[in-house]
Amino acid sequence: MNEIKTIIFDLGGVYFTPGSFLAIEKIREIYDIKNEKLLREFFSDNPNSEGNLIRKGLISIDEFEEKLFSKLEINKKEKKHTRYIWFGSYCIHYGIENLIKALKKKYRLLIFSGNVRERIEYLDKKCDFLKYFDDALFSFDYQKNKDDIEFYEELVKHIKCEPSEAILIDDEKKNVKIARSLGLKGIHYYYTEKLIDDLKNYGIILDI
C-alpha cells in the first residue's frame, strides 16, 4: 500500500452537515410551499438546476434568489431571510474539526467542493475552517461541478503527489467512484467515528 500524503475533504455532508436538505424543509414550511418537488430541484446540483448554476458560478446569488422568488412565488421582501436560512443550516459534524487538526500535523489537506462563493465566505466567518487546509478547489472558481470529470482532473493537478497517494472523502458514492477511476483512493463518509476507522485502514497515523 502506498503511503498516503494528501487527504481531500468534501464540505457539505463531510465537514459540515448537508445543510441544503434542512434549509429546504425550513423554507417549505415557513413559506408554505406546496410544490416540494420544484423546491428540491431548484436547490439540487442536477445539471440544469439553478442550484448547479450557482455552484458553477454561472449565476450570482442575487440571480439565484430572484429565480427562487419568481418560481416559488415568495415575497421578495424575504430575500435576506432565505439566504441565511440556507447558509445557517450548515453545522460542523461532531468530531470532524479535531480529526482535521490531527491530520494537519502530517498530511497535506485539500477541500474539493461543489459550493457557493457567498456560503463559503459566510461559513468561514462563522466557523474559521479554511485555515486548516493547504488548498481548496471550489466549483465556482472552475465553472465545473462534481458531475464533470474535468473537475476531478483539475483536482489531480493540485494534490502534489501520485493519485494513489491521495484519498478523497465524500458523502456521495458517485463522487468517490469517479475519484477512484482516476487512481485516487476513496472513502464514502457516513459519520466521523467510522471515517477514523476507514482512515486507519489506509495506514493513516492519528493522534486524537
KEMIVEX-672317 format. One line per field, with one value per residue: residue in one letter; chain; x, y, z of N, C-alpha, C, O in turn; residue number from 1. Coordinates in Angstrom, 3 decimals, m for minus. Layout:
BEGIN
residuo: c(A_...)
cadena: c(A_...)
n.px: c(X_...)
n.py: c(Y_...)
n.pz: c(Z_...)
ca.px: c(X_...)
ca.py: c(Y_...)
ca.pz: c(Z_...)
c.px: c(X_...)
c.py: c(Y_...)
c.pz: c(Z_...)
o.px: c(X_...)
o.py: c(Y_...)
o.pz: c(Z_...)
num: c(NUM_...)
//
This chain:
BEGIN
residuo: c(M_N_E_I_K_T_I_I_F_D_L_G_G_V_Y_F_T_P_G_S_F_L_A_I_E_K_I_R_E_I_Y_D_I_K_N_E_K_L_L_R_E_F_F_S_D_N_P_N_S_E_G_N_L_I_R_K_G_L_I_S_I_D_E_F_E_E_K_L_F_S_K_L_E_I_N_K_K_E_K_K_H_T_R_Y_I_W_F_G_S_Y_C_I_H_Y_G_I_E_N_L_I_K_A_L_K_K_K_Y_R_L_L_I_F_S_G_N_V_R_E_R_I_E_Y_L_D_K_K_C_D_F_L_K_Y_F_D_D_A_L_F_S_F_D_Y_Q_K_N_K_D_D_I_E_F_Y_E_E_L_V_K_H_I_K_C_E_P_S_E_A_I_L_I_D_D_E_K_K_N_V_K_I_A_R_S_L_G_L_K_G_I_H_Y_Y_Y_T_E_K_L_I_D_D_L_K_N_Y_G_I_I_L_D_I)
cadena: c(A_A_A_A_A_A_A_A_A_A_A_A_A_A_A_A_A_A_A_A_A_A_A_A_A_A_A_A_A_A_A_A_A_A_A_A_A_A_A_A_A_A_A_A_A_A_A_A_A_A_A_A_A_A_A_A_A_A_A_A_A_A_A_A_A_A_A_A_A_A_A_A_A_A_A_A_A_A_A_A_A_A_A_A_A_A_A_A_A_A_A_A_A_A_A_A_A_A_A_A_A_A_A_A_A_A_A_A_A_A_A_A_A_A_A_A_A_A_A_A_A_A_A_A_A_A_A_A_A_A_A_A_A_A_A_A_A_A_A_A_A_A_A_A_A_A_A_A_A_A_A_A_A_A_A_A_A_A_A_A_A_A_A_A_A_A_A_A_A_A_A_A_A_A_A_A_A_A_A_A_A_A_A_A_A_A_A_A_A_A_A_A_A_A_A_A_A_A_A_A_A_A_A_A_A_A_A_A)
n.px: c(0.845_0.567_2.093_0.061_m0.209_m1.734_m4.904_m8.231_m11.053_m14.549_m17.030_m19.942_m21.831_m19.683_m17.416_m19.182_m22.641_m25.209_m26.525_m28.336_m30.525_m31.860_m32.393_m34.158_m36.423_m37.047_m37.581_m39.712_m41.674_m41.869_m42.680_m44.847_m44.812_m46.129_m45.315_m43.164_m41.410_m40.475_m39.113_m37.050_m35.677_m34.792_m32.783_m31.001_m28.062_m28.409_m27.903_m29.222_m30.286_m30.970_m29.503_m27.209_m26.160_m25.486_m23.564_m21.579_m20.817_m22.065_m24.351_m25.261_m25.608_m27.689_m29.139_m29.873_m31.597_m33.593_m34.750_m35.635_m37.608_m39.390_m40.160_m41.240_m42.970_m42.388_m42.361_m40.463_m39.451_m38.533_m36.008_m33.402_m33.823_m34.213_m31.691_m30.033_m31.283_m30.634_m27.722_m27.194_m27.993_m26.033_m23.882_m20.973_m19.828_m19.901_m16.876_m15.272_m13.654_m11.603_m10.442_m9.463_m7.553_m5.730_m4.890_m3.673_m1.158_0.509_m0.253_m1.002_m3.745_m6.731_m9.546_m12.345_m14.952_m18.325_m19.796_m21.037_m19.971_m20.590_m21.624_m19.428_m17.867_m19.528_m19.630_m16.943_m16.433_m18.096_m17.199_m14.449_m12.813_m11.250_m8.579_m7.425_m6.739_m4.617_m5.045_m7.725_m10.334_m12.947_m16.128_m17.205_m15.022_m14.030_m16.023_m17.132_m18.686_m19.179_m20.170_m18.666_m15.995_m13.711_m13.368_m12.415_m10.065_m8.721_m8.414_m6.539_m4.254_m3.595_m2.921_m0.299_1.129_1.337_m1.681_m2.459_m1.529_m3.223_m6.313_m9.763_m12.480_m15.876_m19.416_m21.035_m21.522_m21.168_m19.319_m17.036_m16.580_m15.916_m13.532_m11.932_m11.728_m9.812_m7.566_m7.254_m7.506_m10.515_m13.024_m16.175_m18.155_m19.822_m20.151_m18.197_m16.729_m16.641_m15.252_m12.724_m11.921_m11.894_m9.835_m7.661_m7.424_m6.096_m3.611_m3.294_m1.920_m2.999_m3.394_m5.346)
n.py: c(m1.202_2.179_4.975_7.380_10.771_13.038_14.273_14.628_16.605_16.702_19.260_20.072_17.711_16.235_17.706_19.619_19.318_18.147_20.800_21.897_20.191_20.469_23.210_23.358_22.108_23.914_26.280_25.404_24.965_27.475_29.258_28.004_26.319_24.568_23.024_20.883_19.259_20.902_22.812_21.272_20.453_22.907_23.672_21.627_19.848_19.004_18.769_20.923_22.612_25.534_25.456_24.059_25.799_28.069_26.957_26.492_29.017_30.389_31.829_34.584_35.011_36.770_36.578_33.908_34.001_35.719_34.118_32.065_33.313_34.058_31.634_30.164_31.847_33.532_36.226_39.047_40.606_38.913_38.200_38.399_36.663_34.046_33.530_33.372_31.432_29.257_29.279_29.234_26.745_24.887_22.955_22.100_18.793_16.445_15.946_16.213_18.471_18.177_15.891_16.856_18.708_16.963_15.462_17.408_17.770_16.004_15.485_16.665_18.710_19.074_20.857_19.853_20.847_21.266_24.224_27.386_30.661_32.823_31.395_29.950_32.093_33.036_30.776_30.450_32.787_32.338_29.848_29.657_27.836_27.451_27.832_25.461_24.045_23.247_23.842_24.624_23.605_24.945_24.684_27.005_28.485_27.209_26.786_24.303_21.333_18.561_16.616_16.565_15.254_16.671_18.410_16.791_15.994_18.378_18.529_16.463_17.696_19.298_17.857_17.268_14.889_11.391_10.034_7.655_8.099_9.721_10.473_10.785_12.041_11.731_12.293_11.296_8.468_8.272_10.269_9.404_7.141_8.225_9.514_7.310_6.161_7.681_6.940_7.755_7.117_6.346_7.274_6.658_8.772_8.366_8.879_10.552_8.895_6.430_7.234_7.708_5.079_4.074_5.592_4.693_2.171_2.697_3.163_5.601_7.830_8.739_11.058_11.434)
n.pz: c(0.000_m0.929_0.697_2.198_1.322_0.823_1.787_0.926_1.357_1.072_1.621_2.350_3.923_4.747_6.163_7.063_8.094_5.789_4.832_2.973_2.708_5.165_5.041_2.882_3.949_5.990_4.521_2.945_4.911_6.268_4.239_3.281_0.979_m1.673_m3.834_m3.409_m4.813_m6.907_m5.393_m4.223_m6.516_m7.433_m5.598_m5.943_m7.258_m9.809_m13.379_m14.919_m13.055_m10.989_m8.666_m9.426_m11.327_m9.788_m8.130_m9.966_m10.466_m12.499_m12.333_m10.243_m6.633_m6.214_m8.608_m8.415_m6.194_m7.149_m9.129_m7.506_m5.904_m7.888_m9.211_m7.099_m5.955_m3.746_m1.493_m2.340_m0.329_1.538_0.961_2.278_4.351_3.290_2.255_4.543_6.001_4.424_4.327_7.074_7.864_7.875_9.838_11.775_11.575_14.251_15.930_13.650_13.323_15.247_14.214_11.747_12.674_13.831_11.609_10.076_11.077_9.811_7.174_3.828_3.326_1.524_0.163_m1.701_m3.423_m4.413_m4.439_m3.092_m3.537_m1.725_0.395_1.338_2.237_4.273_6.012_6.665_8.039_10.187_11.235_10.846_9.286_6.982_7.433_8.173_5.943_3.154_0.526_m1.755_m3.857_m5.465_m6.959_m8.106_m8.879_m11.070_m12.858_m13.029_m11.830_m9.562_m11.204_m13.401_m15.051_m15.641_m13.546_m11.529_m12.721_m12.620_m9.878_m9.447_m10.373_m8.268_m6.015_m5.445_m5.332_m6.177_m7.634_m6.316_m3.813_m2.513_m0.851_m1.367_0.426_0.618_0.801_m1.134_m3.026_m5.795_m6.381_m5.063_m6.567_m9.102_m8.427_m7.769_m10.269_m11.435_m10.184_m7.566_m4.027_m2.205_0.149_1.401_3.166_6.265_9.079_11.610_13.399_12.078_9.823_10.913_11.527_8.901_7.777_9.256_8.205_5.907_6.775_8.015_10.298_13.435_16.039_18.277)
ca.px: c(0.000_1.330_1.918_m0.828_0.401_m2.742_m6.276_m9.122_m12.346_m15.764_m17.505_m21.312_m22.024_m18.493_m17.002_m20.451_m23.860_m25.786_m27.454_m29.378_m31.711_m32.554_m32.870_m35.330_m37.560_m37.376_m38.184_m41.019_m42.627_m42.033_m43.395_m45.988_m44.621_m46.851_m44.583_m41.904_m40.523_m39.832_m38.182_m35.871_m34.954_m34.174_m31.562_m30.173_m26.944_m28.715_m27.237_m29.885_m30.944_m30.363_m28.512_m25.973_m25.635_m24.820_m22.352_m20.579_m20.519_m22.641_m25.306_m24.916_m26.548_m28.863_m29.911_m30.432_m32.721_m34.661_m35.411_m36.315_m38.831_m40.300_m40.687_m41.974_m43.885_m42.015_m42.280_m39.073_m39.034_m37.958_m34.734_m32.296_m34.145_m33.978_m30.244_m29.416_m31.849_m29.831_m26.336_m27.147_m28.412_m24.833_m23.176_m19.805_m20.071_m19.271_m15.563_m14.501_m12.645_m10.465_m9.791_m8.722_m6.386_m4.767_m4.364_m2.879_0.213_1.326_m0.732_m1.498_m5.202_m7.391_m11.005_m12.863_m16.344_m19.311_m20.264_m21.456_m18.938_m21.070_m21.803_m18.086_m17.486_m20.359_m19.249_m15.594_m16.566_m18.772_m16.509_m12.998_m12.343_m10.340_m7.191_m6.933_m6.484_m3.489_m5.536_m9.164_m10.903_m14.383_m16.767_m17.451_m13.775_m13.680_m17.252_m17.355_m19.152_m18.708_m20.648_m17.772_m14.710_m12.629_m13.157_m11.562_m8.748_m8.105_m8.025_m5.307_m3.131_m3.340_m2.650_1.165_1.615_0.693_m3.084_m2.573_m1.076_m4.222_m7.637_m10.903_m13.562_m17.096_m20.633_m21.742_m20.815_m20.816_m18.110_m15.942_m16.357_m15.183_m12.163_m11.218_m11.461_m8.607_m6.446_m7.272_m8.225_m11.785_m13.784_m17.554_m18.355_m21.092_m20.045_m16.775_m16.079_m16.367_m14.191_m11.450_m11.590_m11.562_m8.513_m6.666_m7.258_m5.138_m2.346_m3.228_m1.491_m3.874_m3.083_m6.531)
ca.py: c(0.000_3.429_5.879_8.498_12.086_14.091_13.867_15.602_16.621_17.399_20.105_19.744_16.272_15.645_18.642_20.161_18.565_18.531_21.844_22.215_19.384_21.119_24.510_23.122_21.840_25.174_27.193_24.836_25.173_28.895_29.943_27.159_25.984_23.329_22.231_20.481_18.709_22.036_23.406_20.392_20.525_24.232_23.693_20.452_20.060_18.383_19.562_22.143_23.312_26.781_25.081_23.699_27.001_28.939_26.275_26.665_30.432_30.858_32.871_35.170_34.714_37.616_35.964_32.675_34.347_36.263_32.973_31.340_34.033_34.053_30.299_29.628_32.903_34.021_37.686_39.486_41.207_37.844_37.833_38.185_35.538_32.767_33.326_32.962_30.120_28.293_29.240_28.931_25.358_24.030_22.864_21.209_17.447_16.123_15.316_16.371_19.515_17.577_14.986_17.686_19.247_15.874_15.095_18.518_17.657_15.103_15.316_17.802_18.657_19.842_20.895_19.656_21.112_21.969_25.138_28.744_31.568_33.560_30.455_29.705_33.283_33.037_29.688_30.683_33.836_31.726_28.672_29.812_26.489_27.388_27.868_24.101_23.381_23.756_24.284_24.395_23.697_25.180_24.618_28.334_29.012_26.452_26.623_22.863_20.738_17.192_15.730_16.817_14.578_17.650_18.994_15.828_16.069_19.574_18.141_15.666_18.631_20.046_17.009_17.288_13.530_10.453_9.800_6.538_8.570_10.678_9.940_11.692_11.698_12.371_11.614_10.775_7.315_8.520_11.097_8.508_6.250_8.983_9.713_6.030_5.908_8.438_6.398_8.192_6.332_6.987_6.861_7.148_9.244_8.147_9.680_10.780_7.739_5.442_7.797_7.466_3.673_3.904_6.175_3.782_1.060_3.158_3.433_6.983_7.985_9.679_11.331_12.080)
ca.pz: c(0.000_m0.988_1.833_1.893_1.532_0.699_2.119_0.293_2.036_0.673_2.726_2.726_4.062_5.385_7.222_7.567_7.818_4.491_5.240_1.988_2.999_6.277_4.576_2.037_4.833_6.668_3.543_2.575_5.999_6.555_3.163_2.910_m0.430_m1.976_m4.822_m2.772_m5.852_m7.582_m4.431_m4.111_m7.787_m7.515_m4.787_m6.229_m8.177_m11.096_m14.428_m15.405_m11.947_m10.526_m7.670_m10.121_m11.982_m8.812_m7.678_m11.020_m10.616_m13.757_m11.941_m8.945_m5.547_m6.428_m9.694_m7.845_m5.332_m7.990_m9.746_m6.428_m5.527_m9.025_m9.458_m5.952_m5.535_m2.420_m1.449_m2.455_0.934_2.361_0.332_3.219_5.224_2.615_2.120_5.804_6.337_3.675_4.796_8.501_8.126_7.889_11.129_11.728_12.065_15.536_15.915_12.413_13.484_15.952_13.266_10.799_13.374_13.998_10.295_9.548_11.583_8.991_5.803_3.053_3.362_0.479_0.028_m3.068_m3.062_m5.219_m3.408_m3.444_m3.018_m0.551_1.502_1.875_2.994_5.482_6.916_7.178_9.055_11.331_11.785_10.693_8.959_5.831_7.911_8.386_4.667_2.375_m0.777_m1.901_m5.194_m5.399_m8.277_m8.658_m9.444_m12.273_m13.652_m13.156_m10.592_m9.357_m12.261_m14.535_m14.845_m15.745_m12.213_m10.821_m13.353_m12.043_m8.520_m9.522_m10.570_m7.028_m4.847_m5.226_m5.100_m7.095_m7.262_m5.375_m2.502_m2.043_m0.539_m1.397_1.361_0.115_1.262_m2.304_m3.594_m7.195_m6.414_m4.678_m7.719_m10.124_m7.924_m7.891_m11.692_m11.777_m9.424_m6.172_m3.040_m1.896_1.339_1.459_4.537_6.962_10.295_11.864_14.040_11.027_8.994_11.607_11.288_7.486_7.563_9.847_7.266_4.895_7.453_8.466_11.687_14.124_17.436_18.859)
c.px: c(0.879_1.068_1.069_m0.139_m0.631_m4.129_m7.214_m10.512_m13.406_m16.188_m18.916_m21.550_m20.843_m18.016_m18.240_m21.584_m24.403_m26.905_m28.564_m30.659_m32.538_m33.146_m34.128_m36.569_m38.009_m38.117_m39.575_m42.064_m42.911_m42.900_m44.545_m45.953_m45.229_m46.055_m43.197_m40.910_m39.766_m38.801_m36.904_m35.029_m34.195_m32.830_m30.580_m28.975_m27.150_m28.279_m27.901_m30.545_m30.227_m29.290_m27.173_m25.336_m24.923_m23.553_m21.225_m20.182_m21.072_m23.799_m24.897_m25.930_m27.821_m29.754_m30.584_m31.679_m33.891_m35.456_m36.191_m37.643_m39.871_m40.960_m41.601_m42.887_m43.668_m41.881_m40.812_m38.562_m38.348_m36.550_m33.634_m32.559_m33.832_m32.485_m29.655_m30.073_m30.993_m28.423_m26.253_m27.556_m27.240_m24.153_m22.009_m20.177_m19.291_m17.924_m14.700_m13.402_m11.411_m9.706_m8.934_m7.445_m5.307_m4.111_m3.408_m1.415_1.112_0.973_m1.104_m3.018_m5.787_m8.901_m11.337_m14.372_m17.142_m20.029_m20.610_m20.496_m19.383_m21.290_m20.461_m17.640_m18.238_m19.871_m17.836_m15.603_m17.159_m17.899_m14.988_m12.332_m11.304_m8.874_m6.593_m6.447_m5.369_m3.922_m7.026_m9.568_m12.417_m14.947_m16.916_m16.198_m13.435_m14.852_m17.516_m17.806_m18.743_m19.315_m19.746_m16.398_m13.550_m12.349_m12.240_m10.154_m7.995_m7.626_m6.698_m4.080_m2.710_m2.890_m1.172_1.710_0.996_m0.765_m3.264_m2.135_m2.038_m5.566_m8.675_m11.976_m14.803_m18.304_m21.476_m20.919_m20.341_m19.535_m16.875_m15.572_m15.564_m13.730_m11.341_m10.881_m10.218_m7.403_m6.358_m7.886_m9.538_m12.434_m15.166_m17.859_m19.762_m21.163_m18.580_m16.077_m15.741_m15.261_m12.830_m11.000_m11.182_m10.187_m7.414_m6.407_m6.301_m3.785_m2.176_m2.910_m2.348_m3.475_m4.235_m7.137)
c.py: c(1.251_4.283_7.071_9.820_13.221_13.530_14.994_15.485_17.346_18.267_19.715_18.252_15.564_16.568_19.235_19.167_18.999_19.548_22.151_21.422_20.014_22.453_24.366_22.899_23.114_26.126_26.709_25.128_26.655_29.588_29.115_26.807_24.611_22.409_21.875_19.952_19.822_22.689_22.582_20.438_21.837_24.256_22.561_20.822_19.274_19.314_20.881_22.966_24.619_26.508_24.720_24.925_27.914_28.283_26.405_28.135_31.025_31.816_33.361_34.756_35.549_37.045_34.681_32.987_34.930_35.130_32.178_32.001_33.970_32.684_29.809_30.673_33.301_35.537_38.120_40.164_40.187_37.463_37.504_36.977_34.206_32.477_32.783_31.719_29.039_28.173_28.779_27.521_24.377_24.115_21.896_19.840_17.188_15.428_15.617_17.422_18.977_16.617_15.769_18.235_18.180_15.512_16.158_18.442_16.878_15.112_16.649_17.656_19.603_19.823_20.689_19.731_21.791_22.929_26.510_29.728_32.252_32.644_30.110_30.885_33.342_31.995_29.875_31.771_33.251_30.679_28.720_28.482_26.443_27.328_26.476_23.437_24.069_24.304_23.973_24.558_23.802_25.231_25.986_28.970_28.375_26.285_25.159_22.339_19.268_16.175_15.801_16.219_15.572_18.340_18.088_15.828_17.303_19.279_17.388_16.561_19.316_19.171_16.933_15.937_12.645_10.259_8.705_6.905_9.601_9.986_11.055_11.163_12.464_11.594_11.077_9.649_7.579_9.342_10.288_7.609_6.960_9.181_8.439_5.720_6.639_8.012_6.844_7.115_7.069_6.404_7.492_7.497_8.929_9.011_9.630_9.576_6.659_5.935_7.555_6.027_3.438_4.477_5.279_2.586_1.408_3.517_4.854_7.040_9.076_9.816_12.125_11.198)
c.pz: c(0.000_0.247_1.410_2.247_1.554_1.001_1.698_0.915_1.217_1.860_3.162_2.744_4.694_6.508_7.895_7.323_6.454_4.672_4.260_2.263_4.118_5.833_3.722_2.895_5.554_5.726_3.144_3.644_6.231_5.514_2.593_1.421_m0.712_m2.903_m4.280_m3.795_m6.563_m6.674_m4.328_m5.379_m7.900_m6.786_m5.131_m7.097_m9.470_m12.231_m14.804_m14.301_m11.619_m9.473_m8.282_m10.762_m10.988_m8.274_m8.700_m11.209_m11.894_m13.544_m10.551_m7.889_m5.712_m7.531_m9.219_m7.036_m6.128_m8.635_m8.703_m6.086_m6.638_m9.207_m8.335_m5.316_m4.074_m2.497_m1.447_m1.190_1.840_1.910_1.337_4.113_4.556_2.489_3.422_6.410_5.684_4.251_6.252_8.858_8.134_9.255_10.986_12.289_13.359_15.308_14.704_12.554_14.206_15.050_12.279_11.442_13.537_12.670_9.758_9.982_10.622_7.499_5.155_2.957_2.314_0.668_m1.444_m2.961_m4.178_m4.290_m3.978_m2.769_m1.715_0.644_2.147_2.725_4.325_6.488_7.467_8.239_10.339_12.025_11.655_10.344_7.837_6.252_8.077_7.096_3.886_1.023_m0.844_m3.353_m5.045_m6.815_m8.912_m9.252_m10.786_m13.239_m13.986_m11.799_m10.560_m10.312_m13.495_m14.246_m14.900_m14.411_m11.392_m11.416_m12.862_m10.623_m8.522_m9.696_m9.271_m5.853_m4.481_m4.783_m6.174_m6.676_m6.222_m3.966_m1.899_m1.823_m0.643_m0.444_0.938_0.623_0.113_m2.933_m5.019_m7.316_m6.035_m5.854_m8.812_m9.693_m8.089_m9.342_m12.176_m10.940_m7.986_m5.287_m2.716_m0.659_1.266_2.911_5.042_8.219_10.728_12.478_13.011_10.103_9.618_11.393_9.840_7.168_8.113_8.936_6.133_5.532_7.926_9.953_12.332_15.589_18.043_19.935)
o.px: c(1.803_m0.044_1.333_0.435_m0.430_m4.487_m7.020_m11.076_m13.188_m15.748_m19.090_m21.482_m20.969_m18.192_m18.323_m21.492_m24.097_m28.085_m29.629_m31.759_m33.764_m34.270_m35.055_m37.638_m39.206_m39.143_m40.505_m43.197_m44.069_m43.754_m45.137_m46.939_m44.882_m46.108_m42.194_m39.706_m38.563_m37.728_m35.803_m33.800_m33.075_m31.852_m29.447_m28.874_m26.184_m28.285_m27.201_m31.281_m29.047_m28.295_m26.122_m24.114_m23.872_m22.573_m20.050_m19.312_m20.596_m24.190_m24.263_m26.987_m28.913_m30.978_m31.729_m32.701_m35.050_m36.685_m37.280_m38.673_m41.069_m42.180_m42.600_m43.500_m44.607_m41.343_m40.014_m37.351_m37.665_m35.969_m33.007_m31.617_m33.247_m32.058_m28.865_m29.471_m30.667_m27.990_m25.352_m27.480_m27.424_m23.885_m22.055_m20.775_m18.166_m17.846_m13.508_m12.331_m10.286_m8.480_m7.798_m6.381_m4.117_m2.903_m2.444_m0.538_2.328_1.811_m1.467_m3.520_m5.400_m9.458_m10.700_m15.010_m16.688_m20.798_m20.490_m20.244_m18.647_m21.156_m20.371_m17.095_m17.660_m19.717_m17.560_m14.868_m16.765_m17.858_m14.295_m11.400_m10.545_m8.030_m5.371_m5.812_m5.198_m3.232_m7.529_m9.191_m13.078_m14.319_m16.770_m16.303_m12.647_m14.694_m18.038_m17.373_m18.033_m19.000_m20.031_m15.719_m12.514_m11.234_m11.387_m9.169_m6.774_m6.555_m5.831_m2.993_m1.605_m2.517_m0.823_2.629_0.210_m1.067_m4.121_m2.335_m1.718_m5.909_m8.494_m12.339_m14.797_m18.227_m22.519_m19.768_m19.249_m18.752_m15.803_m14.394_m14.645_m12.811_m10.183_m9.863_m9.634_m6.350_m5.492_m8.688_m9.646_m12.402_m15.305_m17.829_m20.755_m22.109_m17.818_m14.943_m14.673_m14.428_m11.876_m9.829_m10.238_m9.449_m6.358_m5.298_m5.758_m2.925_m1.059_m3.555_m2.414_m3.249_m4.119_m8.142)
o.py: c(1.380_4.307_7.696_9.967_14.238_12.449_16.154_14.393_18.457_18.030_19.100_17.595_14.420_16.248_19.335_18.294_20.100_19.197_22.618_21.939_20.083_22.790_25.168_23.436_23.360_26.702_27.506_25.494_27.048_30.407_29.464_26.977_23.621_21.185_22.488_20.168_19.709_23.079_23.132_20.461_21.868_24.798_22.558_21.939_18.920_20.533_21.876_23.911_24.794_27.228_25.036_25.075_28.472_28.972_26.425_28.448_32.070_32.535_32.633_34.215_35.083_37.031_34.403_32.315_34.663_35.175_31.677_31.334_33.845_32.593_29.132_30.427_33.394_36.065_37.625_40.282_40.557_36.507_36.448_36.337_33.324_31.327_31.838_31.038_28.031_27.081_28.025_27.128_23.183_25.204_20.977_19.746_17.657_14.439_15.312_17.277_19.291_16.535_15.383_18.225_18.462_15.281_15.837_18.993_17.065_14.781_17.615_16.606_20.768_18.896_21.268_18.800_22.755_22.494_26.756_29.631_32.259_33.078_29.993_30.698_33.658_32.293_29.501_31.691_33.631_30.621_27.916_28.052_25.478_26.830_26.333_22.384_25.287_25.142_23.153_25.531_22.880_25.753_26.123_29.902_28.926_25.708_24.819_22.826_18.799_14.988_15.170_16.632_15.345_18.800_18.572_15.679_17.271_19.730_17.652_16.227_19.851_19.696_16.579_15.856_13.121_10.312_8.813_6.133_10.265_9.033_12.135_9.988_13.694_10.386_10.467_9.849_7.163_9.140_10.465_7.350_6.379_9.034_8.493_5.087_6.274_8.649_6.377_6.302_8.276_5.193_8.702_6.629_9.182_9.777_8.777_9.269_6.049_5.150_7.227_5.779_2.695_3.900_5.130_2.053_0.519_4.109_5.288_6.375_10.200_8.826_13.325_11.567)
o.pz: c(0.803_0.774_0.383_3.326_2.218_0.533_2.061_0.990_0.734_2.985_4.214_1.705_5.132_7.683_9.119_6.459_5.998_4.665_4.662_2.066_4.030_6.205_3.835_2.604_5.707_6.087_3.019_3.333_6.376_5.855_1.571_0.705_m0.067_m2.780_m4.646_m3.663_m6.799_m7.135_m4.345_m5.311_m8.410_m7.301_m4.648_m7.604_m10.147_m12.056_m14.994_m14.585_m11.924_m9.390_m7.723_m10.744_m11.305_m7.991_m8.334_m12.021_m12.337_m14.464_m9.786_m8.213_m5.383_m7.402_m9.578_m7.176_m5.813_m8.684_m8.984_m5.989_m6.381_m9.343_m8.579_m4.277_m3.284_m3.470_m0.651_m1.004_2.795_2.424_1.253_4.582_5.185_2.601_3.400_7.241_6.310_4.619_6.619_10.022_8.371_9.762_10.168_13.360_13.526_14.579_14.715_11.964_13.815_15.110_12.003_10.822_13.396_12.618_9.064_9.317_10.615_6.660_5.827_2.555_2.221_1.255_m2.324_m2.471_m4.795_m3.433_m5.178_m1.568_m0.728_1.789_3.370_3.813_5.365_7.672_8.607_9.224_11.442_13.254_12.278_11.024_7.754_5.508_8.117_7.146_3.943_0.442_m0.076_m4.005_m4.568_m7.737_m10.126_m10.049_m11.555_m14.315_m15.048_m10.754_m11.450_m10.230_m14.513_m13.305_m14.274_m14.167_m10.647_m10.693_m12.709_m10.218_m7.688_m9.223_m9.176_m4.804_m3.355_m3.969_m6.993_m5.484_m5.345_m3.028_m0.912_m2.523_m0.082_m0.497_0.900_0.848_0.347_m3.321_m5.405_m8.244_m6.614_m6.103_m9.389_m10.499_m8.503_m9.621_m13.197_m10.984_m7.247_m5.747_m2.933_m0.440_1.093_3.783_4.360_8.405_10.273_12.110_13.073_9.652_8.912_11.109_9.572_6.369_7.497_8.903_5.477_4.879_8.211_10.764_11.832_16.284_18.291_20.543)
num: c(1_2_3_4_5_6_7_8_9_10_11_12_13_14_15_16_17_18_19_20_21_22_23_24_25_26_27_28_29_30_31_32_33_34_35_36_37_38_39_40_41_42_43_44_45_46_47_48_49_50_51_52_53_54_55_56_57_58_59_60_61_62_63_64_65_66_67_68_69_70_71_72_73_74_75_76_77_78_79_80_81_82_83_84_85_86_87_88_89_90_91_92_93_94_95_96_97_98_99_100_101_102_103_104_105_106_107_108_109_110_111_112_113_114_115_116_117_118_119_120_121_122_123_124_125_126_127_128_129_130_131_132_133_134_135_136_137_138_139_140_141_142_143_144_145_146_147_148_149_150_151_152_153_154_155_156_157_158_159_160_161_162_163_164_165_166_167_168_169_170_171_172_173_174_175_176_177_178_179_180_181_182_183_184_185_186_187_188_189_190_191_192_193_194_195_196_197_198_199_200_201_202_203_204_205_206_207_208)
//
